[in-house]
């Protein structure tokens, strides 16, 4: 839409604040990240079930699932640092008898066929061989079992050049950042897509409203990084600078509509 300067200054920006600005100043009561636990509970997870936390990192989600729902969990991660942290956190929570921590990649799970009731996979599938991973989930899930995926996808507003740089900096597989590719691959792996919800910037709004994310500090750091990028790369290494830049941009791009966090519920047919 083309806007003339007369329209901009004489009408659209004439009222201060405008009715639109007042409306945008009101909270939309955004949900928090804990909505994923509520969704898992609605799927019917209970004490008799085993949940696979795929790409568990420090097992913080596996622990929360077990404490909330009384289930058992298997926390799987490939990175030794994550596995050590997960085992330490599980011990500290007194849940050694409820959570098993396993070092493995999700493309090749050391689990029996149809041995898992539910799979939880948060912020992982952008890094892996998607086809192999989803087929492994389908293999280890019992018939009728469900998979909850939280994944951030790129939107059209994310220009190709900036997308390429962001994906490289965050070790993200470019094709995995497409929601269409994810859905096609999920169906080819044998899953039914039974639920989809585009979260967009909702969680980031909640973090800002709760004072749990300082976006101004991230923007300030980005500006400083951009102005001194060459010097910082020489002293700290280009890979570290790119990784920090990507991490800072991730949440900001969600607010700008360049990236869209999305929740999927997939089901293995009975």
C-alpha positions as CSV (number, residue, x, y, z in Angstrom):
1,X,0.0,0.0,0.0
2,X,1.4,3.3,-1.1
3,X,1.0,6.2,1.4
4,X,1.6,9.8,0.4
5,X,3.4,12.2,2.7
6,X,0.3,14.4,2.9
7,X,-1.7,11.4,4.1
8,X,1.0,10.3,6.5
9,X,1.5,13.6,8.2
10,X,-1.9,15.2,7.7
11,X,-4.0,12.2,8.7
12,X,-2.3,9.0,9.8
13,X,0.1,10.6,12.2
14,X,-2.0,13.6,13.0
15,X,-3.6,12.2,16.1
16,X,-1.3,11.6,19.1
17,X,-2.0,8.9,20.3
18,X,-4.3,7.5,17.6
19,X,-7.1,5.1,18.4
20,X,-4.9,2.3,16.8
21,X,-2.0,3.1,19.0
22,X,-4.2,3.0,22.1
23,X,-5.5,-0.4,21.0
24,X,-2.0,-1.7,20.5
25,X,-1.1,-0.6,24.0
26,X,-3.6,-3.1,25.5
27,X,-2.4,-6.6,26.4
28,X,-3.7,-9.5,24.4
29,X,-3.2,-11.7,27.6
30,X,-0.6,-13.8,25.9
31,X,0.0,-17.4,27.1
32,X,3.3,-18.5,28.6
33,X,5.6,-21.3,27.5
34,X,3.9,-23.6,30.0
35,X,1.0,-24.0,27.5
36,X,2.9,-26.9,26.0
37,X,2.6,-28.8,29.3
38,X,-1.1,-28.1,29.3
39,X,-1.4,-29.5,25.8
40,X,0.5,-32.7,26.8
41,X,-1.9,-33.1,29.7
42,X,-4.9,-32.8,27.3
43,X,-3.4,-35.6,25.3
44,X,-4.0,-37.9,28.3
45,X,-0.5,-38.4,29.7
46,X,-0.7,-40.1,33.1
47,X,1.2,-42.2,35.6
48,X,1.0,-45.4,33.5
49,X,2.7,-43.7,30.5
50,X,6.3,-43.3,29.2
51,X,7.2,-40.0,27.5
52,X,10.3,-39.6,25.3
53,X,11.9,-36.2,25.7
54,X,13.7,-36.1,22.3
55,X,16.6,-33.6,22.4
56,X,16.3,-33.2,26.1
57,X,19.2,-30.9,26.8
58,X,19.4,-30.6,30.6
59,X,16.1,-32.6,31.1
60,X,14.3,-29.6,32.5
61,X,11.2,-30.4,30.4
62,X,11.3,-34.1,31.2
63,X,11.5,-33.3,34.9
64,X,8.5,-30.9,34.6
65,X,6.4,-33.5,32.7
66,X,7.1,-36.1,35.4
67,X,6.4,-33.8,38.3
68,X,3.2,-32.5,36.7
69,X,1.7,-35.6,35.2
70,X,3.3,-38.5,37.2
71,X,4.5,-40.2,34.1
72,X,7.9,-41.8,33.5
73,X,10.3,-40.3,31.0
74,X,13.3,-41.1,28.8
75,X,15.4,-38.0,28.2
76,X,17.6,-38.4,25.1
77,X,20.3,-36.1,23.9
78,X,23.4,-36.4,21.7
79,X,25.6,-33.8,23.3
80,X,27.7,-35.1,26.2
81,X,27.5,-31.8,28.1
82,X,23.7,-31.9,27.9
83,X,23.7,-35.5,29.1
84,X,25.9,-34.8,32.1
85,X,23.7,-31.7,33.0
86,X,20.5,-33.8,32.6
87,X,21.8,-36.6,34.9
88,X,22.8,-34.1,37.5
89,X,19.5,-32.3,37.3
90,X,17.5,-35.5,37.5
91,X,19.5,-36.6,40.6
92,X,19.0,-33.3,42.3
93,X,15.2,-33.6,41.7
94,X,15.2,-37.1,43.2
95,X,13.8,-38.6,40.0
96,X,16.4,-41.2,39.1
97,X,13.7,-43.9,39.4
98,X,11.3,-42.0,37.0
99,X,13.6,-40.5,34.4
100,X,16.2,-42.4,32.4
101,X,18.9,-40.2,30.6
102,X,20.3,-41.6,27.4
103,X,23.0,-40.3,25.2
104,X,21.9,-40.8,21.5
105,X,20.9,-39.0,18.4
106,X,17.2,-38.9,17.7
107,X,17.8,-40.1,14.1
108,X,18.8,-43.5,15.7
109,X,17.0,-44.1,19.0
110,X,18.2,-47.0,21.1
111,X,14.6,-47.9,22.0
112,X,12.3,-50.8,21.2
113,X,9.6,-50.6,18.6
114,X,6.2,-49.3,20.0
115,X,7.8,-48.8,23.5
116,X,6.8,-45.2,24.0
117,X,3.4,-43.7,24.6
118,X,4.1,-40.0,23.9
119,X,7.0,-38.0,22.4
120,X,7.9,-34.5,23.4
121,X,10.2,-32.6,21.0
122,X,10.9,-29.0,21.6
123,X,13.3,-26.7,19.7
124,X,15.2,-29.6,18.1
125,X,14.0,-30.6,14.7
126,X,15.6,-27.6,12.9
127,X,19.0,-29.2,13.7
128,X,18.5,-32.8,12.5
129,X,17.8,-35.1,9.5
130,X,14.1,-34.6,9.7
131,X,12.9,-37.6,7.7
132,X,15.0,-40.1,9.8
133,X,14.0,-38.4,13.1
134,X,10.3,-38.5,12.4
135,X,10.5,-42.1,11.2
136,X,12.2,-43.0,14.4
137,X,9.5,-41.4,16.4
138,X,6.9,-43.3,14.4
139,X,8.8,-46.5,15.1
140,X,9.1,-46.2,18.8
141,X,5.6,-44.8,19.4
142,X,2.9,-47.3,20.1
143,X,0.0,-47.4,17.7
144,X,-2.3,-44.4,18.5
145,X,0.6,-42.6,20.3
146,X,1.1,-38.9,20.0
147,X,4.0,-36.6,19.2
148,X,4.1,-33.0,20.4
149,X,6.5,-30.8,18.4
150,X,7.4,-27.2,19.1
151,X,9.4,-25.7,16.2
152,X,10.2,-22.3,14.9
153,X,9.8,-21.8,11.1
154,X,10.8,-19.1,8.8
155,X,8.2,-16.8,7.3
156,X,8.1,-15.0,4.0
157,X,9.2,-11.8,5.7
158,X,12.5,-13.4,6.4
159,X,14.5,-12.4,3.3
160,X,16.6,-15.2,1.7
161,X,20.0,-13.6,2.6
162,X,19.1,-12.9,6.2
163,X,17.6,-16.4,6.5
164,X,20.7,-18.1,5.1
165,X,22.9,-16.2,7.6
166,X,20.6,-17.0,10.5
167,X,20.3,-20.7,9.7
168,X,24.0,-21.0,9.4
169,X,24.6,-19.3,12.7
170,X,22.1,-21.4,14.6
171,X,23.1,-24.8,13.0
172,X,19.7,-25.0,11.4
173,X,18.9,-27.1,8.3
174,X,17.4,-24.7,5.8
175,X,14.7,-27.0,4.5
176,X,13.6,-27.9,8.1
177,X,12.7,-24.2,8.6
178,X,9.8,-24.6,6.2
179,X,6.5,-25.5,7.8
180,X,5.3,-27.0,4.5
181,X,8.4,-29.3,4.4
182,X,7.8,-30.3,7.9
183,X,4.1,-31.3,7.3
184,X,5.0,-33.2,4.1
185,X,7.8,-35.1,5.8
186,X,5.6,-35.9,8.8
187,X,2.9,-37.4,6.6
188,X,5.5,-39.4,4.7
189,X,6.8,-40.7,8.0
190,X,3.3,-42.1,8.7
191,X,1.9,-39.5,11.0
192,X,-1.5,-37.8,11.0
193,X,-1.4,-34.1,11.8
194,X,-4.2,-33.7,14.3
195,X,-3.4,-30.2,15.7
196,X,-1.5,-27.1,14.6
197,X,-1.2,-23.8,16.3
198,X,0.9,-20.8,15.2
199,X,2.1,-19.2,18.3
200,X,3.9,-16.3,16.5
201,X,5.2,-13.7,18.9
202,X,2.8,-14.6,21.8
203,X,5.4,-16.1,24.1
204,X,7.7,-13.2,23.5
205,X,4.9,-10.8,24.4
206,X,4.4,-12.6,27.6
207,X,8.1,-12.5,28.4
208,X,8.1,-8.8,27.8
209,X,4.9,-8.2,29.9
210,X,6.3,-10.3,32.7
211,X,9.7,-8.5,32.6
212,X,11.5,-11.8,31.8
213,X,13.1,-10.7,28.6
214,X,15.0,-7.4,28.1
215,X,14.6,-6.9,24.3
216,X,16.2,-3.5,24.6
217,X,19.4,-5.1,25.9
218,X,19.3,-7.5,23.0
219,X,18.9,-4.7,20.5
220,X,21.7,-2.7,22.2
221,X,24.0,-5.7,22.0
222,X,23.1,-6.2,18.3
223,X,23.9,-2.6,17.5
224,X,27.3,-2.9,19.3
225,X,28.0,-6.2,17.5
226,X,27.2,-4.7,14.1
227,X,29.4,-1.7,14.7
228,X,32.4,-3.8,15.8
229,X,31.8,-7.1,14.0
230,X,35.2,-7.4,12.4
231,X,37.1,-6.5,15.5
232,X,35.0,-8.9,17.6
233,X,35.5,-11.7,15.1
234,X,39.2,-11.3,15.2
235,X,39.3,-11.4,19.0
236,X,36.6,-14.0,19.7
237,X,36.3,-15.9,16.5
238,X,33.8,-15.5,13.7
239,X,31.7,-18.6,14.7
240,X,31.2,-17.3,18.2
241,X,30.2,-13.8,17.0
242,X,27.7,-15.4,14.5
243,X,26.3,-17.7,17.1
244,X,25.7,-14.8,19.5
245,X,24.2,-12.7,16.7
246,X,21.8,-15.5,15.7
247,X,20.7,-16.0,19.3
248,X,20.0,-12.3,19.8
249,X,18.0,-12.2,16.5
250,X,15.9,-15.3,17.1
251,X,13.4,-13.7,19.5
252,X,13.4,-10.4,17.8
253,X,12.6,-12.0,14.5
254,X,9.6,-13.7,16.2
255,X,8.3,-10.3,17.3
256,X,8.9,-8.9,13.7
257,X,7.0,-11.8,12.1
258,X,10.1,-13.1,10.3
259,X,10.0,-16.4,12.3
260,X,6.9,-18.2,13.6
261,X,7.0,-20.6,16.6
262,X,4.4,-23.4,15.9
263,X,3.0,-26.3,17.9
264,X,2.1,-29.5,16.2
265,X,0.4,-32.6,17.5
266,X,1.0,-35.6,15.4
267,X,-0.5,-39.1,15.9
268,X,0.7,-42.5,14.8
269,X,-2.4,-44.3,13.4
270,X,-3.7,-47.1,15.6
